[in-house]
Amino acid sequence: MAPSPKASGWVVVALGSNLGNSPALLRSGMDRLEQVSGQPIRRSSLWSSSPVDCPPGSPQFTNAVVVFPFPSGFSPETWLTATQQLERELGRTPKTVHNEARCIDLDLIVWGDEIRNTGRLTLPHPRAHLRRFVLQPMAELVPDFVLPGQARTVVQLLEACAEDPQFRRLADDPTVPRQ
């Protein structure tokens, strides 16, 4: 399953965590995304990154990305509802402070070629093309992918990203299948 350079037909979800056992939470999130989608997913490595636009003193994040074909029976909105339910099941509580620390965050980055900007959902994710913690894991899976509304590939966008001196791949994890 190798996605084409264009987004058509593919879903990209970014996962992040900076509370609790973040690697385990992301692995659980990936497993649950695969169950709910009914599709085999491609999983990136786990990455450690500095918090971006978070309250002072926020812990480091663990990040990953998954890519999979459209799940049957879902629209972007119903998928968003399903991922928010998964977040709650994995222990996420309603936020009280913008970008506060959290045990799990599931962000819908791309839903095919959809471009939307509603009060509930913006596609593609409005800052994905600027975020190393999204682009680096995506580059492992779909380096030539072009996000809707962008002219450059994931790798080209990554080359233009601001550096994060704390950004690094976590040790290979044999429990996360590499596909």
N, CA, C and O of each residue as an XYZ file, in Angstrom:
716
protein
N       0.849     -1.167      0.000
C       0.000      0.000      0.000
C       0.897      1.233      0.000
O       1.362      1.651      1.060
N       1.139      1.802     -1.126
C       1.975      3.000     -1.207
C       1.148      4.141     -1.768
O       0.832      4.155     -2.958
N       0.793      5.099     -0.919
C      -0.007      6.216     -1.400
C       0.692      6.964     -2.533
O       1.917      7.087     -2.552
N      -0.094      7.450     -3.454
C       0.444      8.256     -4.540
C       0.858      9.614     -3.995
O       0.499      9.964     -2.870
N       1.616     10.391     -4.783
C       2.018     11.712     -4.312
C       0.858     12.646     -4.015
O       1.022     13.579     -3.229
N      -0.287     12.437     -4.599
C      -1.450     13.261     -4.288
C      -2.235     12.618     -3.153
O      -2.107     11.419     -2.906
N      -3.025     13.391     -2.483
C      -3.726     12.935     -1.284
C      -4.967     12.097     -1.586
O      -5.505     11.460     -0.680
N      -5.430     12.081     -2.826
C      -6.693     11.445     -3.164
C      -6.788     10.017     -2.629
O      -5.933      9.176     -2.906
N      -7.854      9.760     -1.854
C      -8.117      8.414     -1.373
C      -7.444      8.036     -0.068
O      -7.624      6.913      0.403
N      -6.680      8.926      0.527
C      -5.922      8.582      1.729
C      -6.284      9.482      2.896
O      -6.666     10.640      2.725
N      -6.153      8.912      4.094
C      -6.367      9.634      5.339
C      -5.039      9.671      6.084
O      -4.319      8.674      6.133
N      -4.720     10.823      6.661
C      -3.526     10.963      7.495
C      -3.978     11.485      8.858
O      -4.678     12.492      8.956
N      -3.559     10.774      9.905
C      -3.850     11.181     11.274
C      -2.519     11.309     12.008
O      -1.681     10.409     11.951
N      -2.333     12.432     12.697
C      -1.157     12.638     13.545
C      -1.546     12.341     14.983
O      -2.641     12.685     15.429
N      -0.636     11.697     15.701
C      -0.853     11.365     17.101
C       0.205     12.065     17.936
O       1.362     12.163     17.530
N      -0.194     12.549     19.104
C       0.748     13.177     20.012
C       0.357     12.918     21.446
O      -0.816     12.708     21.755
N       1.359     12.933     22.331
C       1.133     12.728     23.752
C       2.286     13.333     24.530
O       3.443     13.204     24.131
N       1.975     13.998     25.647
C       3.048     14.451     26.538
C       2.685     14.273     28.012
O       3.201     14.983     28.875
N       1.803     13.332     28.291
C       1.465     12.945     29.665
C       1.392     11.426     29.734
O       0.943     10.772     28.792
N       1.839     10.871     30.856
C       1.753      9.427     31.035
C       2.797      8.699     30.212
O       3.818      9.274     29.833
N       2.535      7.432     29.938
C       3.434      6.612     29.131
C       3.109      6.880     27.660
O       2.367      6.133     27.023
N       3.680      7.959     27.143
C       3.323      8.427     25.797
C       3.539      7.384     24.710
O       2.650      7.208     23.878
N       4.683      6.672     24.669
C       4.827      5.654     23.620
C       3.726      4.594     23.673
O       3.202      4.195     22.633
N       3.377      4.141     24.860
C       2.317      3.135     24.982
C       0.968      3.712     24.566
O       0.177      3.038     23.906
N       0.707      4.950     24.948
C      -0.551      5.590     24.557
C      -0.651      5.736     23.045
O      -1.720      5.518     22.474
N       0.459      6.106     22.382
C       0.418      6.235     20.921
C       0.231      4.877     20.255
O      -0.511      4.766     19.280
N       0.898      3.840     20.773
C       0.702      2.500     20.202
C      -0.756      2.073     20.355
O      -1.340      1.509     19.429
N      -1.348      2.344     21.529
C      -2.768      2.015     21.731
C      -3.649      2.812     20.782
O      -4.612      2.287     20.223
N      -3.309      4.095     20.606
C      -4.067      4.928     19.674
C      -3.997      4.396     18.253
O      -5.003      4.371     17.545
N      -2.813      3.971     17.834
C      -2.664      3.396     16.485
C      -3.496      2.129     16.336
O      -4.191      1.940     15.338
N      -3.416      1.260     17.347
C      -4.205      0.024     17.297
C      -5.694      0.321     17.199
O      -6.407     -0.303     16.414
N      -6.158      1.273     17.994
C      -7.585      1.609     17.989
C      -7.996      2.261     16.664
O      -9.082      1.987     16.152
N      -7.137      3.121     16.107
C      -7.442      3.727     14.805
C      -7.595      2.637     13.744
O      -8.482      2.711     12.894
N      -6.736      1.636     13.799
C      -6.831      0.544     12.829
C      -8.128     -0.233     13.012
O      -8.773     -0.603     12.031
N      -8.515     -0.485     14.265
C      -9.765     -1.205     14.532
C     -10.969     -0.420     14.027
O     -11.832     -0.969     13.342
N     -11.024      0.866     14.366
C     -12.182      1.682     14.005
C     -12.256      1.889     12.490
O     -13.341      1.856     11.910
N     -11.123      2.098     11.862
C     -11.126      2.357     10.417
C     -11.448      1.111      9.612
O     -11.978      1.205      8.504
N     -11.131     -0.062     10.163
C     -11.326     -1.292      9.406
C     -10.337     -1.424      8.262
O     -10.512     -2.263      7.378
N      -9.304     -0.603      8.275
C      -8.294     -0.580      7.216
C      -6.921     -0.880      7.814
O      -6.652     -0.514      8.959
N      -6.053     -1.542      7.051
C      -4.672     -1.655      7.526
C      -4.035     -0.271      7.487
O      -4.214      0.474      6.523
N      -3.299      0.068      8.528
C      -2.671      1.385      8.565
C      -1.163      1.237      8.471
O      -0.591      0.230      8.890
N      -0.536      2.255      7.915
C       0.924      2.368      7.917
C       1.280      3.278      9.076
O       0.679      4.337      9.252
N       2.267      2.859      9.872
C       2.638      3.557     11.098
C       4.049      4.103     10.985
O       4.962      3.404     10.546
N       4.221      5.341     11.380
C       5.562      5.923     11.424
C       6.276      5.465     12.689
O       5.690      4.824     13.562
N       7.543      5.809     12.762
C       8.282      5.671     14.011
C       7.702      6.649     15.017
O       6.910      7.526     14.672
N       8.111      6.482     16.265
C       7.763      7.439     17.300
C       8.875      8.474     17.374
O      10.055      8.140     17.270
N       8.489      9.735     17.554
C       9.424     10.853     17.577
C       9.217     11.666     18.849
O       8.097     11.769     19.351
N      10.278     12.231     19.359
C      10.206     13.127     20.510
C      10.409     14.546     20.013
O      11.305     14.810     19.211
N       9.562     15.470     20.500
C       9.657     16.854     20.036
C       9.380     17.829     21.171
O       8.751     17.495     22.175
N       9.865     19.025     20.976
C       9.592     20.107     21.925
C       8.136     20.530     21.789
O       7.575     20.471     20.695
N       7.516     20.957     22.892
C       6.145     21.478     22.801
C       6.119     22.753     21.961
O       7.011     23.594     22.069
N       5.098     22.890     21.131
C       4.936     24.063     20.272
C       3.675     24.796     20.700
O       2.603     24.198     20.782
N       3.800     26.093     20.973
C       2.662     26.926     21.370
C       1.932     26.386     22.593
O       0.710     26.498     22.694
N       2.690     25.796     23.527
C       2.120     25.223     24.745
C       2.483     26.099     25.941
O       3.397     26.919     25.855
N       1.767     25.929     27.057
C       2.098     26.700     28.258
C       3.547     26.448     28.697
O       4.080     25.365     28.456
N       4.185     27.426     29.330
C       5.562     27.246     29.811
C       5.678     26.015     30.713
O       4.789     25.724     31.513
N       6.788     25.307     30.564
C       7.036     24.128     31.387
C       6.367     22.863     30.893
O       6.427     21.833     31.565
N       5.725     22.915     29.723
C       5.074     21.720     29.188
C       6.117     20.652     28.870
O       7.201     20.971     28.381
N       5.796     19.377     29.145
C       6.734     18.295     28.857
C       6.909     18.059     27.349
O       6.092     18.484     26.532
N       8.007     17.365     27.012
C       8.264     16.942     25.630
C       7.085     16.114     25.127
O       6.377     15.483     25.912
N       6.884     16.122     23.816
C       5.854     15.308     23.183
C       6.468     14.067     22.553
O       7.636     14.057     22.164
N       5.667     13.038     22.464
C       5.954     11.898     21.602
C       4.930     11.993     20.481
O       3.738     12.179     20.729
N       5.410     11.862     19.234
C       4.550     12.040     18.059
C       4.697     10.877     17.091
O       5.713     10.181     17.083
N       3.678     10.679     16.282
C       3.690      9.686     15.207
C       2.609     10.075     14.208
O       1.805     10.973     14.458
N       2.604      9.388     13.080
C       1.596      9.593     12.040
C       1.175      8.222     11.516
O       1.984      7.297     11.440
N      -0.097      8.108     11.161
C      -0.590      6.915     10.466
C      -1.247      7.353      9.162
O      -1.800      8.449      9.061
N      -1.175      6.478      8.174
C      -1.743      6.711      6.849
C      -2.527      5.463      6.471
O      -2.056      4.343      6.669
N      -3.744      5.660      5.918
C      -4.565      4.516      5.536
C      -5.598      4.953      4.500
O      -5.878      6.144      4.366
N      -6.172      3.980      3.757
C      -7.227      4.316      2.800
C      -8.487      4.780      3.521
O      -8.660      4.530      4.714
N      -9.368      5.461      2.781
C     -10.623      5.916      3.372
C     -11.314      4.772      4.114
O     -11.463      3.680      3.566
N     -11.735      5.016      5.352
C     -12.514      3.994      6.061
C     -13.961      3.998      5.554
O     -14.570      5.054      5.383
N     -14.479      2.834      5.326
C     -15.836      2.677      4.805
C     -16.858      3.228      5.795
O     -16.781      2.970      6.996
N     -17.809      3.986      5.274
C     -18.908      4.476      6.093
C     -18.619      5.749      6.869
O     -19.444      6.174      7.678
N     -17.467      6.367      6.641
C     -17.121      7.590      7.367
C     -17.027      8.768      6.417
O     -16.624      8.629      5.262
N     -17.404      9.918      6.921
C     -17.114     11.204      6.292
C     -16.034     11.839      7.158
O     -15.746     11.322      8.237
N     -15.426     12.940      6.726
C     -14.459     13.596      7.602
C     -15.069     13.970      8.965
O     -14.404     13.859      9.995
N     -16.313     14.404      8.964
C     -16.958     14.806     10.216
C     -17.230     13.613     11.129
O     -16.999     13.694     12.336
N     -17.717     12.513     10.568
C     -17.972     11.343     11.416
C     -16.657     10.728     11.889
O     -16.594     10.163     12.981
N     -15.599     10.834     11.068
C     -14.287     10.354     11.501
C     -13.769     11.222     12.653
O     -13.202     10.699     13.613
N     -13.957     12.526     12.566
C     -13.546     13.425     13.639
C     -14.256     13.038     14.943
O     -13.626     12.978     15.999
N     -15.551     12.779     14.868
C     -16.297     12.347     16.050
C     -15.725     11.049     16.606
O     -15.571     10.906     17.819
N     -15.411     10.105     15.726
C     -14.854      8.817     16.165
C     -13.488      9.003     16.829
O     -13.205      8.354     17.836
N     -12.637      9.878     16.283
C     -11.314     10.068     16.889
C     -11.436     10.798     18.227
O     -10.662     10.528     19.146
N     -12.383     11.704     18.347
C     -12.590     12.365     19.641
C     -13.073     11.371     20.690
O     -12.697     11.470     21.858
N     -13.894     10.424     20.288
C     -14.341      9.365     21.203
C     -13.145      8.495     21.599
O     -13.011      8.126     22.766
N     -12.282      8.167     20.644
C     -11.081      7.383     20.962
C     -10.192      8.115     21.961
O      -9.655      7.504     22.885
N     -10.039      9.420     21.773
C      -9.243     10.204     22.715
C      -9.796     10.059     24.133
O      -9.034      9.865     25.080
N     -11.108     10.153     24.279
C     -11.728     10.018     25.600
C     -11.500      8.613     26.170
O     -11.194      8.456     27.352
N     -11.652      7.603     25.322
C     -11.434      6.224     25.761
C      -9.995      6.006     26.232
O      -9.743      5.197     27.124
N      -9.058      6.732     25.628
C      -7.644      6.593     25.995
C      -7.250      7.532     27.134
O      -6.073      7.612     27.484
N      -8.221      8.245     27.717
C      -7.962      9.022     28.914
C      -7.885     10.520     28.751
O      -7.587     11.223     29.717
N      -8.144     11.037     27.558
C      -8.093     12.487     27.395
C      -9.290     13.126     28.078
O     -10.419     12.647     27.964
N      -9.027     14.203     28.780
C     -10.087     14.946     29.455
C     -10.267     16.284     28.744
O      -9.361     16.737     28.044
N     -11.421     16.919     28.915
C     -11.618     18.226     28.275
C     -10.537     19.208     28.723
O     -10.168     19.256     29.896
N     -10.040     19.987     27.767
C      -8.965     20.920     28.113
C      -9.518     22.146     28.817
O     -10.636     22.598     28.572
N      -8.675     22.664     29.709
C      -9.029     23.882     30.426
C      -8.121     25.035     30.020
O      -8.454     26.200     30.237
N      -6.966     24.705     29.426
C      -5.992     25.694     28.968
C      -5.616     25.334     27.533
O      -5.405     24.162     27.221
N      -5.533     26.333     26.665
C      -5.176     26.105     25.267
C      -3.816     25.395     25.173
O      -2.835     25.844     25.766
N      -3.768     24.287     24.426
C      -2.551     23.498     24.179
C      -1.895     22.961     25.447
O      -0.677     22.795     25.501
N      -2.705     22.694     26.458
C      -2.160     22.131     27.683
C      -1.664     20.707     27.439
O      -1.977     20.095     26.418
N      -0.882     20.186     28.397
C      -0.389     18.811     28.314
C      -1.576     17.860     28.206
O      -2.641     18.103     28.773
N      -1.368     16.763     27.458
C      -2.452     15.810     27.255
C      -1.893     14.414     27.038
O      -0.783     14.235     26.535
N      -2.697     13.426     27.434
C      -2.241     12.046     27.294
C      -2.334     11.562     25.855
O      -1.569     10.687     25.449
N      -3.252     12.113     25.083
C      -3.380     11.699     23.676
C      -4.051     12.816     22.883
O      -4.965     13.491     23.358
N      -3.568     12.981     21.674
C      -4.152     13.940     20.742
C      -4.163     13.268     19.381
O      -3.117     12.837     18.895
N      -5.320     13.176     18.766
C      -5.463     12.589     17.439
C      -5.951     13.685     16.509
O      -7.087     14.146     16.621
N      -5.085     14.102     15.589
C      -5.438     15.190     14.677
C      -5.622     14.662     13.265
O      -4.725     14.031     12.706
N      -6.785     14.924     12.696
C      -7.042     14.597     11.296
C      -6.285     15.619     10.453
O      -6.614     16.805     10.456
N      -5.274     15.151      9.738
C      -4.419     16.031      8.942
C      -4.957     16.154      7.516
O      -5.083     17.257      6.985
N      -5.269     15.021      6.908
C      -5.719     14.986      5.511
C      -6.834     13.960      5.377
O      -6.774     12.874      5.954
N      -7.840     14.320      4.612
C      -8.891     13.386      4.208
C      -8.978     13.501      2.693
O      -9.753     14.295      2.158
N      -8.173     12.698      2.015
C      -8.124     12.767      0.556
C      -7.766     14.168      0.106
O      -6.879     14.807      0.672
N      -8.451     14.634     -0.902
C      -8.201     15.968     -1.449
C      -9.120     17.025     -0.847
O      -9.176     18.155     -1.331
N      -9.844     16.654      0.216
C     -10.813     17.573      0.821
C     -10.141     18.841      1.346
O      -9.101     18.789      2.004
N     -10.751     19.959      1.044
C     -10.366     21.238      1.619
C     -11.628     21.791      2.266
O     -12.631     22.030      1.593
N     -11.567     21.993      3.580
C     -12.729     22.472      4.335
C     -12.274     23.469      5.368
O     -11.142     23.421      5.851
N     -13.168     24.369      5.699
C     -12.915     25.305      6.781
C     -14.259     25.659      7.401
O     -14.892     26.650      7.040
N     -14.676     24.814      8.349
C     -15.926     25.046      9.061
C     -15.594     25.322     10.520
O     -14.430     25.244     10.915
N     -16.578     25.635     11.307
C     -16.348     25.863     12.724
C     -15.846     24.626     13.442
O     -15.234     24.726     14.506
N     -16.097     23.471     12.873
C     -15.736     22.200     13.524
C     -14.496     21.550     12.939
O     -13.787     20.830     13.642
N     -14.222     21.793     11.659
C     -13.164     21.027     10.987
C     -12.504     21.859      9.900
O     -13.173     22.487      9.080
N     -11.163     21.851      9.913
C     -10.386     22.481      8.847
C      -9.503     21.409      8.227
O      -8.732     20.746      8.921
N      -9.622     21.246      6.919
C      -8.816     20.273      6.166
C      -8.152     20.956      4.990
O      -8.777     21.775      4.317
N      -6.883     20.630      4.730
C      -6.034     19.864      5.628
C      -5.812     20.640      6.921
O      -6.162     21.816      7.018
N      -5.228     19.972      7.910
C      -4.962     20.637      9.184
C      -4.226     21.940      8.884
O      -3.259     21.933      8.123
N      -4.662     23.053      9.464
C      -4.141     24.359      9.040
C      -2.660     24.620      9.311
O      -2.077     25.515      8.699
N      -2.046     23.865     10.208
C      -0.624     24.099     10.494
C       0.252     22.894     10.178
O       1.453     22.923     10.449
N      -0.314     21.848      9.617
C       0.450     20.625      9.350
C       1.673     20.892      8.485
O       2.735     20.313      8.714
N       1.533     21.758      7.502
C       2.637     22.020      6.571
C       3.788     22.793      7.210
O       4.833     22.976      6.586
N       3.600     23.249      8.453
C       4.620     24.024      9.166
C       5.239     23.256     10.332
O       6.176     23.748     10.960
N       4.740     22.076     10.628
C       5.102     21.383     11.863
C       6.003     20.177     11.603
O       5.595     19.193     10.985
N       7.225     20.281     12.088
C       8.200     19.183     11.952
C       7.650     17.897     12.564
O       7.858     16.816     12.012
N       6.951     17.997     13.695
C       6.466     16.795     14.375
C       5.356     16.086     13.604
O       5.002     14.955     13.936
N       4.806     16.730     12.587
C       3.859     16.079     11.674
C       4.589     15.642     10.409
O       4.418     14.511      9.954
N       5.394     16.523      9.843
C       6.034     16.260      8.554
C       7.103     15.165      8.619
O       7.199     14.355      7.697
N       7.906     15.123      9.684
C       8.971     14.111      9.749
C       8.406     12.694      9.773
O       8.865     11.848      9.006
N       7.414     12.408     10.637
C       6.830     11.060     10.571
C       6.143     10.787      9.235
O       6.198      9.665      8.731
N       5.496     11.803      8.658
C       4.876     11.616      7.339
C       5.924     11.290      6.290
O       5.681     10.477      5.398
N       7.094     11.922      6.392
C       8.159     11.700      5.408
C       8.637     10.253      5.419
O       9.111      9.753      4.398
N       8.522      9.584      6.542
C       8.875      8.157      6.599
C       7.936      7.312      5.743
O       8.350      6.329      5.128
N       6.681      7.705      5.713
C       5.651      6.893      5.074
C       5.319      7.350      3.662
O       5.157      6.525      2.763
N       5.216      8.660      3.464
C       4.759      9.210      2.188
C       5.581     10.458      1.836
O       5.039     11.563      1.824
N       6.869     10.298      1.553
C       7.732     11.461      1.345
C       7.324     12.347      0.175
O       7.583     13.550      0.190
N       6.693     11.770     -0.830
C       6.317     12.541     -2.018
C       4.866     12.996     -2.003
O       4.365     13.509     -3.004
N       4.203     12.814     -0.896
C       2.816     13.215     -0.707
C       2.711     14.736     -0.828
O       3.568     15.460     -0.320
N       1.683     15.211     -1.487
C       1.415     16.645     -1.585
C       0.099     16.915     -0.874
O      -0.959     16.460     -1.307
N       0.176     17.656      0.214
C      -1.038     17.985      0.964
C      -1.925     18.889      0.117
O      -1.422     19.731     -0.627
N      -3.247     18.721      0.223
C      -4.154     19.596     -0.523
C      -3.844     21.066     -0.239
O      -3.636     21.462      0.908
N      -3.819     21.856     -1.296
C      -3.546     23.280     -1.163
C      -2.071     23.630     -1.149
O      -1.713     24.808     -1.149
N      -1.209     22.619     -1.137
C       0.241     22.839     -1.147
C       0.794     22.470     -2.521
O       0.202     21.668     -3.243
N       1.926     23.058     -2.873
C       2.578     22.735     -4.138
C       3.806     21.858     -3.918
O       4.297     21.221     -4.850
N       4.301     21.831     -2.672
C       5.527     21.080     -2.374
C       5.204     19.761     -1.677
O       4.174     19.623     -1.017
N       6.105     18.799     -1.840
C       5.937     17.495     -1.198
C       6.218     17.609      0.298
O       6.715     18.629      0.775
N       5.894     16.553      1.019
C       6.164     16.501      2.454
C       7.647     16.745      2.719
O       7.995     17.514      3.615
N       8.519     16.103      1.955
C       9.961     16.278      2.159
C      10.378     17.723      1.904
O      11.189     18.271      2.650
N       9.844     18.332      0.882
C      10.185     19.730      0.596
C       9.676     20.666      1.690
O      10.363     21.617      2.064
N       8.482     20.401      2.200
C       7.959     21.195      3.310
C       8.819     21.004      4.558
O       9.088     21.957      5.289
N       9.242     19.773      4.791
C      10.089     19.473      5.945
C      11.411     20.230      5.882
O      11.889     20.737      6.897
N      11.996     20.308      4.698
C      13.263     21.028      4.537
C      13.125     22.507      4.908
O      14.101     23.135      5.317
N      11.933     23.059      4.771
C      11.706     24.479      5.072
C      11.290     24.713      6.530
O      11.147     25.861      6.951
N      11.093     23.631      7.308
C      10.636     23.752      8.697
C      11.717     24.303      9.612
O      12.912     24.098      9.401
N      11.256     25.005     10.628
C      12.173     25.474     11.673
C      12.784     24.268     12.380
O      12.130     23.239     12.553
N      14.025     24.406     12.781
C      14.712     23.343     13.500
C      14.152     23.205     14.911
O      13.670     24.177     15.493
N      14.216     22.012     15.446
C      13.890     21.728     16.839
C      15.064     20.919     17.376
O      15.173     19.732     17.071
N      15.946     21.529     18.167
C      17.128     20.810     18.641
C      16.797     19.584     19.490
O      17.640     18.702     19.661
N      15.580     19.524     20.021
C      15.165     18.380     20.844
C      14.503     17.273     20.020
O      14.182     16.209     20.548
N      14.303     17.526     18.740
C      13.580     16.579     17.900
C      14.452     15.374     17.583
O      15.575     15.521     17.100
N      13.930     14.176     17.858
C      14.696     12.960     17.563
C      13.759     11.761     17.458
O      12.679     11.726     18.049
N      14.218     10.783     16.680
C      13.464      9.532     16.582
C      13.728      8.734     17.851
O      14.868      8.641     18.306
N      12.684      8.165     18.414
C      12.864      7.307     19.581
C      13.417      5.967     19.124
O      13.280      5.604     17.955
N      14.026      5.247     20.015
C      14.608      3.939     19.681
C      13.572      3.102     18.953
O      12.381      3.159     19.258
N      14.040      2.324     17.986
C      13.109      1.462     17.251
C      12.283      0.636     18.223
O      12.807      0.090     19.195
N      11.025      0.553     17.959
C      10.093     -0.133     18.833
C       9.528     -1.342     18.098
O       8.739     -1.185     17.167
N       9.925     -2.553     18.506
C       9.488     -3.755     17.784
C       7.986     -3.990     17.863
O       7.457     -4.801     17.102
N       7.278     -3.300     18.767
C       5.828     -3.527     18.857
C       5.063     -2.688     17.838
O       3.863     -2.887     17.651
N       5.744     -1.752     17.176
C       5.086     -0.962     16.148
C       5.506     -1.510     14.795
O       6.636     -1.279     14.363
N       4.613     -2.237     14.113
C       4.985     -2.828     12.836
C       5.375     -1.762     11.825
O       4.680     -0.757     11.680
N       6.466     -1.972     11.135
C       6.901     -1.098     10.059
C       6.394     -1.692      8.768
O       6.713     -2.837      8.447
N       5.616     -0.942      8.024
C       5.034     -1.461      6.789
C       5.513     -0.649      5.616
O       5.135     -0.927      4.478
